[in-house]
Amino acid sequence: MARLLIVGGFLAAVFWVFSIVDCAVQPATRHRGVPKPAWIAIVVLIPVIGGILWFALGRRRRGEQPSVPFIPADDDPGFLSRIDKREQDARIAELEAELARLEDEGDGSPTDSRP
């Protein structure tokens, strides 16, 4: 039993050191989730579990592309270039005409109730 504990402890120490070195050597672009110094701290402060977390969650695989952040349509130049300006202007004119018609109809009550 003692040999098993010694071998297990030795393997855990080797895995811990390997995890620290692997985390420190990887370029910052291959880190997922939190920044590189945070991953190093996680691996150092939580020896075996930190290494498992690093290999399972934190390390981006070779060839894996980083996720693209969401860009709203009004900030996306590609989307804005695809919009037909005439269609957009026609839709705005149509909405303005509908709004003017609704304002003219009203509901029969005065819009300004001040004396």
All heavy atoms as an XYZ file, in Angstrom:
893
protein
N       0.824     -1.198      0.000
C       0.000      0.000      0.000
C       0.870      1.264      0.000
O       0.529      2.243     -0.651
C      -0.925     -0.056      1.220
C      -1.866      1.074      1.311
S      -3.080      0.962     -0.010
C      -4.046      2.360      0.317
N       1.955      1.218      0.743
C       2.845      2.372      0.824
C       3.495      2.647     -0.535
O       3.655      3.808     -0.927
C       3.912      2.153      1.890
N       3.844      1.573     -1.245
C       4.442      1.756     -2.572
C       3.446      2.427     -3.523
O       3.820      3.272     -4.325
C       4.863      0.416     -3.159
C       6.086     -0.142     -2.553
C       6.480     -1.403     -3.278
N       7.540     -2.065     -2.554
C       7.904     -3.295     -2.756
N       7.274     -4.032     -3.663
N       8.891     -3.827     -2.067
N       2.200      2.016     -3.429
C       1.160      2.593     -4.279
C       1.011      4.085     -3.996
O       0.884      4.892     -4.921
C      -0.167      1.870     -4.057
C      -1.317      2.288     -4.959
C      -0.992      1.995     -6.413
C      -2.590      1.579     -4.553
N       1.047      4.468     -2.733
C       0.956      5.886     -2.373
C       2.177      6.663     -2.864
O       2.055      7.793     -3.342
C       0.798      6.045     -0.861
C      -0.560      5.639     -0.292
C      -0.546      5.738      1.232
C      -1.657      6.503     -0.858
N       3.342      6.057     -2.752
C       4.557      6.729     -3.205
C       4.532      6.896     -4.729
O       4.824      7.980     -5.251
C       5.818      5.950     -2.757
C       5.961      6.046     -1.232
C       7.071      6.484     -3.442
C       7.045      5.155     -0.655
N       4.170      5.851     -5.450
C       4.107      5.921     -6.909
C       3.026      6.912     -7.331
O       3.221      7.727     -8.241
C       3.865      4.514     -7.515
C       3.546      4.600     -8.995
C       5.067      3.624     -7.276
N       1.866      6.861     -6.670
C       0.781      7.799     -6.984
C       1.192      9.237     -6.715
O       0.900     10.137     -7.511
N       1.859      9.480     -5.602
C       2.339     10.823     -5.293
C       3.368     11.307     -6.299
O       3.357     12.477     -6.706
N       4.253     10.405     -6.707
C       5.262     10.763     -7.705
C       4.599     11.094     -9.040
O       4.942     12.099     -9.677
C       6.270      9.612     -7.871
C       7.288      9.874     -8.928
C       8.330     10.771     -8.715
C       7.223      9.225    -10.159
C       9.269     11.029     -9.698
C       8.160      9.470    -11.143
C       9.186     10.362    -10.914
N       3.628     10.283     -9.469
C       2.930     10.544    -10.728
C       2.133     11.850    -10.658
O       2.087     12.602    -11.630
C       2.009      9.379    -11.082
C       2.708      8.084    -11.500
C       1.692      6.976    -11.720
C       3.551      8.308    -12.738
N       1.526     12.118     -9.501
C       0.788     13.372     -9.336
C       1.736     14.564     -9.417
O       1.409     15.590    -10.040
C       0.036     13.373     -8.004
N       2.918     14.451     -8.813
C       3.900     15.540     -8.870
C       4.402     15.756    -10.293
O       4.550     16.903    -10.750
C       5.067     15.241     -7.925
N       4.652     14.665    -11.027
C       5.107     14.777    -12.415
C       4.018     15.438    -13.255
O       4.295     16.330    -14.068
C       5.487     13.391    -12.982
C       5.677     13.435    -14.485
C       6.746     12.884    -12.304
N       2.751     15.005    -13.078
C       1.645     15.603    -13.819
C       1.499     17.079    -13.480
O       1.253     17.910    -14.358
C       0.339     14.848    -13.509
C      -0.871     15.449    -14.150
C      -1.078     15.355    -15.512
C      -1.805     16.132    -13.390
C      -2.187     15.920    -16.121
C      -2.923     16.703    -13.978
C      -3.118     16.594    -15.343
N       1.664     17.433    -12.195
C       1.547     18.820    -11.752
C       2.610     19.691    -12.421
O       2.314     20.751    -12.974
C       1.662     18.874    -10.232
C       1.501     20.217     -9.629
C       0.473     21.089     -9.803
C       2.398     20.850     -8.721
N       0.665     22.224     -9.062
C       1.847     22.096     -8.389
C       3.604     20.481     -8.146
C       2.466     22.979     -7.514
C       4.214     21.347     -7.267
C       3.645     22.591     -6.970
N       3.864     19.232    -12.413
C       4.951     19.992    -13.028
C       4.739     20.091    -14.538
O       4.914     21.170    -15.130
C       6.325     19.354    -12.704
C       7.432     19.987    -13.531
C       6.618     19.470    -11.220
N       4.325     18.995    -15.168
C       4.060     19.015    -16.606
C       2.947     20.005    -16.937
O       3.036     20.747    -17.922
C       3.692     17.615    -17.094
C       3.382     17.556    -18.556
C       4.392     17.634    -19.498
C       2.074     17.455    -18.998
C       4.106     17.601    -20.860
C       1.774     17.424    -20.343
C       2.796     17.492    -21.278
N       1.900     20.054    -16.121
C       0.789     20.987    -16.338
C       1.253     22.436    -16.224
O       0.873     23.279    -17.037
C      -0.334     20.742    -15.340
O      -0.827     19.441    -15.452
N       2.079     22.724    -15.227
C       2.595     24.085    -15.043
C       3.436     24.495    -16.246
O       3.266     25.585    -16.802
C       3.424     24.181    -13.739
C       2.519     23.993    -12.528
C       4.141     25.530    -13.661
C       3.275     23.835    -11.224
N       4.334     23.622    -16.663
C       5.214     23.938    -17.787
C       4.403     24.101    -19.068
O       4.605     25.060    -19.836
C       6.308     22.855    -17.955
C       7.074     23.034    -19.247
C       7.239     22.871    -16.762
N       3.452     23.204    -19.311
C       2.636     23.287    -20.519
C       1.820     24.575    -20.538
O       1.738     25.250    -21.563
C       1.705     22.080    -20.614
C       0.962     22.054    -21.924
O       1.616     21.912    -22.976
O      -0.273     22.190    -21.908
N       1.257     24.942    -19.404
C       0.465     26.172    -19.317
C       1.340     27.403    -19.535
O       0.941     28.355    -20.210
C      -0.223     26.232    -17.961
S      -1.329     27.620    -17.762
N       2.533     27.392    -18.978
C       3.417     28.551    -19.091
C       4.011     28.698    -20.490
O       4.255     29.818    -20.949
C       4.545     28.439    -18.067
N       4.223     27.590    -21.191
C       4.874     27.630    -22.500
C       3.893     28.000    -23.615
O       4.306     28.596    -24.613
C       5.543     26.257    -22.776
C       5.993     26.146    -24.213
C       6.702     26.048    -21.837
N       2.627     27.674    -23.450
C       1.645     27.946    -24.501
C       1.523     29.446    -24.743
O       1.515     30.225    -23.796
C       0.268     27.398    -24.115
C       0.205     25.904    -23.987
C       0.461     25.195    -25.292
O       0.099     25.685    -26.349
N       1.098     24.046    -25.214
N       1.384     29.871    -25.998
C       1.151     31.293    -26.263
C      -0.231     31.702    -25.732
O      -1.132     30.873    -25.598
C       1.215     31.402    -27.781
C       1.029     30.028    -28.295
C       1.480     29.085    -27.224
N      -0.372     32.967    -25.432
C      -1.616     33.463    -24.833
C      -2.829     33.237    -25.730
O      -3.956     33.174    -25.250
C      -1.475     34.943    -24.497
N      -2.610     33.085    -27.034
C      -3.731     32.870    -27.945
C      -4.314     31.467    -27.814
O      -5.408     31.221    -28.303
C      -3.288     33.074    -29.403
O      -2.205     32.180    -29.689
C      -2.859     34.507    -29.634
N      -3.606     30.566    -27.165
C      -4.101     29.193    -27.017
C      -4.715     28.948    -25.653
O      -4.919     27.804    -25.251
C      -2.970     28.205    -27.273
C      -2.561     28.268    -28.737
C      -1.884     27.089    -29.294
N      -2.427     25.801    -28.955
C      -1.704     24.690    -29.011
N      -0.441     24.751    -29.364
N      -2.231     23.534    -28.724
N      -5.010     30.008    -24.923
C      -5.658     29.886    -23.619
C      -7.130     30.237    -23.760
O      -7.476     31.243    -24.364
C      -5.008     30.825    -22.604
C      -3.633     30.394    -22.207
N      -3.339     29.917    -20.971
C      -2.471     30.341    -22.901
C      -2.058     29.607    -20.902
N      -1.508     29.861    -22.078
N      -7.997     29.410    -23.204
C      -9.437     29.677    -23.229
C      -9.897     30.129    -21.858
O      -9.307     29.767    -20.844
C     -10.205     28.400    -23.576
C     -10.303     28.140    -25.030
C     -11.283     27.051    -25.288
N     -10.633     25.776    -24.984
C     -11.180     24.595    -25.199
N     -12.381     24.509    -25.674
N     -10.536     23.496    -24.928
N     -10.969     30.896    -21.839
C     -11.581     31.276    -20.573
C     -10.916     32.474    -19.939
O     -11.250     33.602    -20.239
N      -9.969     32.220    -19.075
C      -9.301     33.298    -18.339
C      -7.912     33.532    -18.924
O      -7.385     32.701    -19.665
C      -9.217     32.948    -16.826
C     -10.600     32.879    -16.218
C      -8.490     31.660    -16.597
N      -7.270     34.654    -18.591
C      -5.932     34.943    -19.140
C      -4.875     33.946    -18.658
O      -5.065     33.208    -17.695
C      -5.628     36.339    -18.612
C      -6.900     36.883    -18.100
C      -7.811     35.749    -17.826
N      -3.750     33.976    -19.321
C      -2.646     33.054    -19.044
C      -2.180     33.079    -17.591
O      -2.036     32.017    -16.982
C      -1.492     33.369    -19.999
C      -0.312     32.448    -19.880
C       0.733     32.772    -20.925
C       1.885     31.823    -20.851
N       2.832     32.035    -21.948
N      -1.956     34.260    -16.969
C      -1.515     34.241    -15.571
C      -2.533     33.597    -14.632
O      -2.157     32.932    -13.656
C      -1.328     35.719    -15.228
C      -1.131     36.397    -16.537
C      -1.911     35.606    -17.535
N      -3.802     33.756    -14.927
C      -4.830     33.133    -14.086
C      -4.772     31.610    -14.217
O      -4.928     30.885    -13.224
C      -6.205     33.659    -14.464
N      -4.555     31.099    -15.427
C      -4.439     29.653    -15.609
C      -3.226     29.113    -14.874
O      -3.290     28.042    -14.255
C      -4.367     29.278    -17.085
C      -5.719     29.051    -17.683
C      -6.295     29.751    -18.689
C      -6.674     28.070    -17.286
N      -7.551     29.268    -18.932
C      -7.819     28.228    -18.098
C      -6.689     27.067    -16.313
C      -8.942     27.419    -17.975
C      -7.815     26.270    -16.193
C      -8.920     26.443    -17.014
N      -2.127     29.842    -14.940
C      -0.928     29.386    -14.223
C      -1.207     29.340    -12.728
O      -0.838     28.379    -12.042
C       0.277     30.291    -14.554
C       0.664     30.111    -16.029
C       1.462     29.986    -13.653
C       1.722     31.073    -16.520
N      -1.885     30.355    -12.213
C      -2.222     30.374    -10.787
C      -3.145     29.214    -10.422
O      -2.967     28.571     -9.374
C      -2.880     31.705    -10.417
N      -4.112     28.918    -11.268
C      -5.029     27.804    -11.001
C      -4.264     26.489    -10.952
O      -4.451     25.676    -10.034
C      -6.138     27.746    -12.077
C      -7.095     28.916    -11.915
C      -6.906     26.426    -12.017
C      -8.065     29.092    -13.070
N      -3.375     26.277    -11.916
C      -2.623     25.023    -11.975
C      -1.665     24.907    -10.796
O      -1.505     23.835    -10.219
C      -1.873     24.901    -13.323
C      -0.952     23.701    -13.335
C      -2.867     24.812    -14.462
N      -1.055     26.009    -10.382
C      -0.101     25.962     -9.273
C      -0.813     25.786     -7.932
O      -0.388     24.994     -7.087
C       0.781     27.239     -9.259
C       1.572     27.348     -7.975
C       1.713     27.242    -10.454
N      -1.915     26.501     -7.731
C      -2.585     26.483     -6.424
C      -3.474     25.261     -6.197
O      -3.721     24.889     -5.050
C      -3.409     27.760     -6.249
C      -2.587     29.055     -6.220
C      -3.502     30.257     -6.144
C      -1.615     29.033     -5.051
N      -3.964     24.643     -7.275
C      -4.794     23.444     -7.148
C      -4.092     22.344     -7.934
O      -4.438     22.080     -9.090
C      -6.217     23.694     -7.708
C      -6.798     24.981     -7.158
C      -7.122     22.521     -7.387
C      -8.083     25.395     -7.836
N      -3.106     21.676     -7.328
C      -2.176     20.828     -8.070
C      -2.787     19.872     -9.101
O      -2.635     20.081    -10.285
C      -1.433     20.068     -6.984
C      -1.469     20.974     -5.830
C      -2.784     21.690     -5.915
N      -3.449     18.826     -8.740
C      -3.893     17.837     -9.719
C      -5.161     18.306    -10.429
O      -5.270     18.230    -11.656
C      -4.109     16.466     -9.040
C      -4.670     15.459    -10.027
C      -2.797     15.959     -8.470
N      -6.106     18.821     -9.690
C      -7.377     19.271    -10.275
C      -7.134     20.449    -11.224
O      -7.752     20.529    -12.286
C      -8.383     19.642     -9.170
C      -8.698     18.397     -8.352
C      -9.652     20.226     -9.757
C      -9.514     18.645     -7.123
N      -6.239     21.358    -10.865
C      -5.911     22.480    -11.745
C      -5.331     22.011    -13.072
O      -5.653     22.546    -14.128
N      -4.480     20.979    -13.029
C      -3.924     20.421    -14.261
C      -4.995     19.770    -15.122
O      -5.004     19.912    -16.345
N      -5.906     19.051    -14.471
C      -7.009     18.434    -15.220
C      -7.876     19.513    -15.852
O      -8.261     19.412    -17.028
C      -7.831     17.513    -14.298
C      -6.984     16.314    -13.873
C      -9.114     17.060    -14.991
C      -7.608     15.459    -12.793
N      -8.188     20.571    -15.089
C      -8.979     21.678    -15.637
C      -8.250     22.338    -16.811
O      -8.875     22.705    -17.812
C      -9.272     22.713    -14.554
C     -10.278     22.317    -13.484
C     -10.343     23.373    -12.395
C     -11.638     22.090    -14.101
N      -6.935     22.499    -16.680
C      -6.157     23.119    -17.756
C      -6.270     22.313    -19.044
O      -6.538     22.849    -20.108
C      -4.698     23.270    -17.340
C      -3.772     23.502    -18.485
C      -2.789     22.678    -18.928
C      -3.757     24.633    -19.366
N      -2.167     23.216    -20.029
C      -2.744     24.414    -20.323
C      -4.500     25.791    -19.452
C      -2.453     25.318    -21.324
C      -4.208     26.701    -20.462
C      -3.201     26.455    -21.375
N      -6.076     20.997    -18.953
C      -6.114     20.179    -20.166
C      -7.533     19.998    -20.698
O      -7.723     19.871    -21.902
C      -5.448     18.823    -19.927
C      -3.955     18.917    -19.856
C      -3.290     18.756    -18.652
C      -3.213     19.189    -20.986
C      -1.912     18.848    -18.581
C      -1.828     19.295    -20.925
C      -1.189     19.124    -19.725
N      -8.532     19.998    -19.817
C      -9.912     19.780    -20.263
C     -10.578     21.057    -20.763
O     -11.301     21.042    -21.759
C     -10.734     19.181    -19.131
N     -10.345     22.176    -20.071
C     -11.077     23.406    -20.379
C     -10.221     24.547    -20.916
O     -10.681     25.319    -21.752
C     -11.805     23.914    -19.120
C     -12.785     22.957    -18.456
C     -13.301     23.554    -17.169
C     -13.910     22.619    -19.396
N      -9.015     24.698    -20.422
C      -8.249     25.904    -20.700
C      -7.378     25.887    -21.921
O      -7.063     26.929    -22.487
N      -6.982     24.722    -22.347
C      -6.025     24.640    -23.457
C      -6.772     24.526    -24.781
O      -7.544     23.607    -25.000
C      -5.138     23.427    -23.262
C      -4.039     23.329    -24.247
C      -3.186     22.127    -23.893
N      -2.004     22.122    -24.725
C      -1.394     21.030    -25.110
N      -1.842     19.868    -24.716
N      -0.328     21.103    -25.855
N      -6.531     25.479    -25.653
C      -7.133     25.448    -26.992
C      -6.326     24.480    -27.849
O      -5.106     24.511    -27.865
C      -7.101     26.850    -27.597
C      -7.936     27.006    -28.827
C      -7.902     28.419    -29.361
N      -8.117     29.460    -28.378
C      -9.308     29.898    -27.993
N     -10.391     29.389    -28.508
N      -9.415     30.851    -27.093
N      -7.020     23.620    -28.550
C      -6.347     22.625    -29.390
C      -5.708     23.293    -30.601
O      -6.134     24.347    -31.049
C      -7.346     21.572    -29.867
C      -8.117     20.899    -28.760
C      -7.187     20.190    -27.793
N      -7.918     19.514    -26.736
C      -8.046     19.968    -25.506
N      -7.527     21.125    -25.171
N      -8.689     19.280    -24.606
N      -4.696     22.644    -31.140
C      -4.014     23.155    -32.327
C      -5.010     23.216    -33.478
O      -5.723     22.264    -33.750
C      -2.848     22.245    -32.690
C      -1.863     22.857    -33.644
C      -0.694     21.921    -33.931
N      -0.100     21.323    -32.741
C       0.920     21.857    -32.064
N       1.443     22.982    -32.446
N       1.413     21.248    -31.007
N      -5.081     24.356    -34.139
C      -6.000     24.534    -35.250
C      -7.381     25.006    -34.840
O      -8.179     25.381    -35.676
N      -7.695     24.981    -33.549
C      -8.997     25.450    -33.082
C      -8.995     26.976    -33.094
O      -8.100     27.613    -32.551
C      -9.251     24.949    -31.659
C     -10.582     25.335    -31.096
C     -10.762     24.818    -29.675
O     -10.021     23.913    -29.278
O     -11.621     25.355    -28.988
N      -9.983     27.545    -33.727
C     -10.055     28.997    -33.854
C     -10.725     29.601    -32.627
O     -11.661     29.025    -32.099
C     -10.858     29.375    -35.106
C     -10.220     28.890    -36.388
C      -8.863     29.516    -36.612
O      -8.652     30.680    -36.328
N      -7.921     28.721    -37.110
N     -10.262     30.758    -32.188
C     -10.944     31.425    -31.071
C     -12.342     31.837    -31.495
O     -12.608     32.104    -32.659
C     -10.073     32.645    -30.773
C      -9.129     32.770    -31.900
C      -9.106     31.475    -32.647
N     -13.249     31.862    -30.530
C     -14.628     32.235    -30.848
C     -14.686     33.702    -31.261
O     -13.980     34.548    -30.736
C     -15.527     32.007    -29.643
O     -15.098     32.791    -28.559
N     -15.531     33.976    -32.238
C     -15.681     35.325    -32.760
C     -16.699     36.059    -31.900
O     -17.800     35.550    -31.680
C     -16.156     35.289    -34.234
C     -16.364     36.676    -34.773
C     -15.161     34.517    -35.067
N     -16.353     37.224    -31.398
C     -17.321     37.951    -30.576
C     -18.518     38.404    -31.410
O     -18.406     38.644    -32.607
C     -16.531     39.157    -30.053
C     -15.410     39.324    -31.020
C     -15.104     37.947    -31.559
N     -19.661     38.507    -30.772
C     -20.879     38.929    -31.442
C     -20.774     40.403    -31.810
O     -20.425     41.231    -30.980
C     -22.088     38.711    -30.533
C     -23.361     39.232    -31.126
C     -23.981     38.566    -32.158
C     -23.932     40.408    -30.661
C     -25.145     39.043    -32.707
C     -25.095     40.900    -31.198
C     -25.707     40.213    -32.228
N     -21.057     40.718    -33.074
C     -21.047     42.105    -33.542
C     -22.473     42.457    -33.950
O     -23.035     41.803    -34.828
C     -20.094     42.289    -34.746
C     -18.675     41.914    -34.351
C     -20.148     43.713    -35.262
C     -17.694     41.917    -35.511
N     -23.075     43.454    -33.322
C     -24.429     43.843    -33.708
C     -24.475     44.288    -35.165
O     -23.488     44.750    -35.733
C     -24.758     45.017    -32.781
C     -23.749     44.981    -31.706
C     -22.559     44.252    -32.230
N     -25.654     44.160    -35.769
C     -25.802     44.450    -37.193
C     -25.426     45.887    -37.543
O     -24.841     46.147    -38.589
C     -27.234     44.165    -37.635
N     -25.747     46.826    -36.655
C     -25.452     48.223    -36.990
C     -23.962     48.556    -36.853
O     -23.538     49.629    -37.271
C     -26.296     49.179    -36.150
C     -26.082     48.995    -34.665
O     -25.543     47.946    -34.268
O     -26.460     49.895    -33.902
N     -23.160     47.655    -36.300
C     -21.714     47.855    -36.206
C     -20.935     46.986    -37.179
O     -19.715     47.099    -37.272
C     -21.225     47.544    -34.789
C     -21.679     48.580    -33.780
O     -22.015     49.696    -34.209
O     -21.695     48.278    -32.578
N     -21.614     46.098    -37.891
C     -20.956     45.166    -38.785
C     -20.849     45.772    -40.184
O     -21.841     45.929    -40.879
C     -21.759     43.865    -38.840
C     -21.078     42.798    -39.671
O     -19.923     43.010    -40.085
O     -21.708     41.744    -39.888
N     -19.629     46.133    -40.627
C     -19.496     46.753    -41.935
C     -19.943     45.831    -43.075
O     -20.466     46.298    -44.083
C     -18.012     47.089    -42.063
C     -17.344     46.607    -40.843
C     -18.361     46.036    -39.928
N     -19.760     44.533    -42.929
C     -20.196     43.606    -43.966
C     -21.711     43.615    -44.128
O     -22.234     43.602    -45.241
N     -22.418     43.628    -43.009
C     -23.879     43.673    -43.071
C     -24.351     45.000    -43.644
O     -25.255     45.043    -44.470
C     -24.473     43.459    -41.680
C     -25.966     43.579    -41.639
C     -26.769     42.541    -42.079
C     -26.567     44.737    -41.166
C     -28.140     42.648    -42.054
C     -27.934     44.855    -41.139
C     -28.733     43.811    -41.583
N     -23.737     46.083    -43.190
C     -24.153     47.405    -43.655
C     -23.902     47.578    -45.154
O     -24.653     48.269    -45.835
C     -23.422     48.496    -42.871
C     -23.797     48.583    -41.382
C     -22.930     49.611    -40.688
C     -25.265     48.909    -41.211
N     -22.865     46.949    -45.666
C     -22.596     47.077    -47.104
C     -23.598     46.276    -47.934
O     -23.810     46.583    -49.104
C     -21.177     46.619    -47.414
O     -21.045     45.233    -47.191
N     -24.219     45.249    -47.339
C     -25.190     44.443    -48.074
C     -26.584     45.075    -48.101
O     -27.423     44.663    -48.890
C     -25.288     43.050    -47.448
C     -24.052     42.212    -47.667
C     -24.281     40.786    -47.233
N     -24.738     40.645    -45.863
C     -23.966     40.429    -44.812
N     -22.662     40.352    -44.971
N     -24.462     40.291    -43.603
N     -26.853     46.016    -47.234
C     -28.172     46.638    -47.187
C     -28.332     47.563    -48.389
O     -27.460     48.376    -48.686
C     -28.347     47.457    -45.891
C     -28.355     46.533    -44.688
C     -29.637     48.259    -45.933
C     -28.475     47.265    -43.382
N     -29.455     47.432    -49.054
C     -29.760     48.313    -50.177
C     -30.300     49.622    -49.602
O     -31.335     49.641    -48.931
C     -30.788     47.653    -51.102
C     -31.045     48.485    -52.345
O     -30.240     49.391    -52.631
O     -32.053     48.215    -53.027
N     -29.603     50.705    -49.838
C     -29.959     52.005    -49.271
C     -31.349     52.447    -49.724
O     -32.092     53.039    -48.954
C     -28.892     53.033    -49.677
C     -28.935     54.303    -48.909
C     -28.491     54.079    -47.480
C     -28.275     55.419    -46.812
N     -28.296     55.348    -45.400
N     -31.722     52.138    -50.967
C     -33.043     52.544    -51.463
C     -34.151     51.824    -50.718
O     -35.169     52.427    -50.375
C     -33.147     52.266    -52.958
C     -32.277     53.220    -53.793
C     -32.279     52.777    -55.200
N     -31.594     51.471    -55.203
C     -31.196     50.828    -56.275
N     -31.442     51.311    -57.450
N     -30.560     49.684    -56.201
N     -33.971     50.528    -50.442
C     -34.978     49.781    -49.676
C     -35.120     50.363    -48.279
O     -36.224     50.494    -47.761
C     -34.582     48.309    -49.576
C     -34.760     47.513    -50.828
C     -34.342     46.074    -50.617
O     -34.368     45.594    -49.465
O     -33.981     45.424    -51.603
N     -33.998     50.687    -47.684
C     -34.005     51.244    -46.340
C     -34.726     52.606    -46.327
O     -35.554     52.858    -45.458
C     -32.567     51.394    -45.843
C     -32.461     51.751    -44.392
C     -31.000     51.796    -43.943
O     -30.092     51.889    -44.761
N     -30.799     51.751    -42.660
N     -34.420     53.468    -47.288
C     -35.078     54.772    -47.366
C     -36.574     54.626    -47.633
O     -37.393     55.362    -47.063
C     -34.432     55.634    -48.452
C     -33.018     56.070    -48.081
O     -32.692     56.024    -46.866
O     -32.254     56.442    -48.993
N     -36.954     53.674    -48.480
C     -38.381     53.446    -48.759
C     -39.100     52.963    -47.512
O     -40.226     53.406    -47.211
C     -38.524     52.426    -49.885
N     -38.488     52.086    -46.754
C     -39.105     51.594    -45.513
C     -39.256     52.722    -44.502
O     -40.287     52.834    -43.834
C     -38.252     50.461    -44.943
C     -38.749     49.895    -43.653
C     -40.000     49.090    -43.847
N     -40.378     48.510    -42.565
C     -41.614     48.306    -42.190
N     -42.613     48.595    -42.996
N     -41.882     47.786    -41.021
N     -38.260     53.581    -44.374
C     -38.340     54.718    -43.448
C     -39.459     55.658    -43.869
O     -40.248     56.110    -43.036
C     -36.985     55.452    -43.368
C     -35.960     54.585    -42.647
C     -37.133     56.798    -42.673
C     -34.556     55.132    -42.670
N     -39.565     55.951    -45.172
C     -40.634     56.831    -45.666
C     -42.003     56.214    -45.395
O     -42.947     56.908    -44.983
C     -40.447     57.094    -47.155
N     -42.127     54.911    -45.586
C     -43.390     54.218    -45.327
C     -43.772     54.302    -43.851
O     -44.927     54.572    -43.511
C     -43.241     52.756    -45.757
C     -44.447     51.900    -45.523
C     -44.163     50.450    -45.894
O     -43.460     50.204    -46.890
O     -44.654     49.571    -45.172
N     -42.809     54.105    -42.972
C     -43.083     54.181    -41.537
C     -43.437     55.607    -41.110
O     -44.314     55.811    -40.261
C     -41.885     53.659    -40.744
C     -41.640     52.155    -40.840
C     -40.329     51.792    -40.161
C     -42.794     51.379    -40.221
N     -42.754     56.582    -41.675
C     -43.071     57.980    -41.345
C     -44.477     58.347    -41.810
O     -45.211     59.043    -41.106
C     -42.035     58.920    -41.969
C     -40.698     58.889    -41.262
C     -39.640     59.726    -41.947
O     -39.839     60.124    -43.118
O     -38.603     59.997    -41.312
N     -44.882     57.876    -42.993
C     -46.226     58.149    -43.489
C     -47.273     57.492    -42.600
O     -48.316     58.097    -42.288
C     -46.362     57.648    -44.925
N     -47.005     56.268    -42.167
C     -47.948     55.586    -41.268
C     -48.046     56.298    -39.931
O     -49.135     56.455    -39.370
C     -47.508     54.135    -41.071
C     -48.486     53.327    -40.247
C     -48.052     51.876    -40.103
O     -47.137     51.437    -40.830
O     -48.644     51.198    -39.256
N     -46.926     56.771    -39.414
C     -46.931     57.513    -38.156
C     -47.715     58.808    -38.291
O     -48.512     59.159    -37.408
C     -45.487     57.803    -37.720
C     -45.312     58.554    -36.403
C     -45.891     57.758    -35.244
C     -43.851     58.863    -36.165
N     -47.533     59.524    -39.408
C     -48.277     60.774    -39.628
C     -49.772     60.493    -39.736
O     -50.599     61.232    -39.189
C     -47.769     61.462    -40.896
N     -50.139     59.389    -40.407
C     -51.552     59.028    -40.522
C     -52.148     58.712    -39.154
O     -53.244     59.148    -38.826
C     -51.701     57.822    -41.452
C     -53.154     57.405    -41.693
C     -53.247     56.160    -42.560
N     -52.471     55.029    -42.064
C     -52.893     54.196    -41.088
N     -54.051     54.386    -40.515
N     -52.129     53.191    -40.719
N     -51.404     58.002    -38.336
C     -51.899     57.674    -37.000
C     -52.028     58.913    -36.119
O     -52.958     59.018    -35.322
C     -50.968     56.658    -36.336
C     -50.999     55.239    -36.928
C     -49.913     54.384    -36.308
C     -52.369     54.611    -36.720
N     -51.102     59.841    -36.259
C     -51.189     61.084    -35.484
C     -52.379     61.922    -35.924
O     -53.041     62.553    -35.102
C     -49.893     61.888    -35.620
C     -48.740     61.312    -34.827
C     -47.461     62.109    -35.005
O     -47.418     63.011    -35.871
O     -46.490     61.822    -34.288
N     -52.678     61.930    -37.239
C     -53.823     62.696    -37.748
C     -55.142     62.087    -37.292
O     -56.084     62.806    -36.960
C     -53.790     62.754    -39.282
C     -52.695     63.664    -39.786
O     -52.167     64.457    -38.967
O     -52.340     63.569    -40.974
N     -55.237     60.755    -37.275
C     -56.464     60.100    -36.850
C     -56.750     60.402    -35.389
O     -57.836     60.829    -35.037
C     -56.357     58.589    -37.039
C     -56.507     58.119    -38.446
C     -56.379     56.598    -38.533
O     -56.300     55.931    -37.482
O     -56.350     56.090    -39.652
N     -55.764     60.174    -34.564
C     -55.935     60.406    -33.141
C     -57.045     59.543    -32.571
O     -57.670     58.735    -33.242
N     -57.327     59.734    -31.289
C     -58.402     58.967    -30.675
C     -59.560     59.868    -30.266
O     -60.404     59.480    -29.458
C     -57.874     58.183    -29.486
C     -57.268     59.070    -28.420
O     -57.080     60.278    -28.687
O     -56.953     58.559    -27.345
N     -59.642     61.079    -30.762
C     -60.736     61.987    -30.481
C     -60.531     62.833    -29.259
O     -61.265     63.784    -29.023
N     -59.543     62.525    -28.468
C     -59.295     63.343    -27.278
C     -58.195     64.338    -27.579
O     -57.335     64.110    -28.419
C     -58.890     62.444    -26.098
O     -57.666     61.819    -26.384
N     -58.241     65.490    -26.913
C     -57.177     66.464    -27.146
C     -55.837     65.943    -26.682
O     -55.760     65.247    -25.672
C     -57.604     67.689    -26.333
C     -58.606     67.181    -25.359
C     -59.208     65.922    -25.942
N     -54.787     66.267    -27.432
C     -53.447     65.776    -27.086
C     -52.839     66.570    -25.955
O     -52.029     66.071    -25.212
C     -52.521     65.848    -28.306
O     -52.484     67.167    -28.772
C     -52.999     64.908    -29.390
N     -53.233     67.813    -25.794
C     -52.675     68.656    -24.741
C     -53.825     69.082    -23.823
O     -54.694     69.813    -24.204
C     -52.010     69.891    -25.358
C     -51.165     70.631    -24.330
O     -51.010     70.078    -23.199
O     -50.669     71.699    -24.652
N     -53.842     68.582    -22.603
C     -54.954     68.857    -21.686
C     -54.663     70.022    -20.755
O     -55.396     70.251    -19.815
C     -55.249     67.590    -20.866
O     -54.121     67.238    -20.110
N     -53.604     70.772    -21.013
C     -53.294     71.932    -20.157
C     -54.244     73.086    -20.499
O     -54.614     73.276    -21.654
C     -51.852     72.384    -20.387
C     -50.873     71.409    -19.720
C     -49.484     71.926    -19.874
N     -49.042     71.524    -21.232
C     -48.022     72.052    -21.882
N     -47.348     73.030    -21.342
N     -47.671     71.630    -23.057
N     -54.640     73.905    -19.479
C     -55.551     75.044    -19.728
C     -54.934     76.163    -20.498
O     -53.853     76.377    -20.734
C     -55.937     75.532    -18.334
C     -55.022     74.869    -17.367
C     -54.329     73.776    -18.088
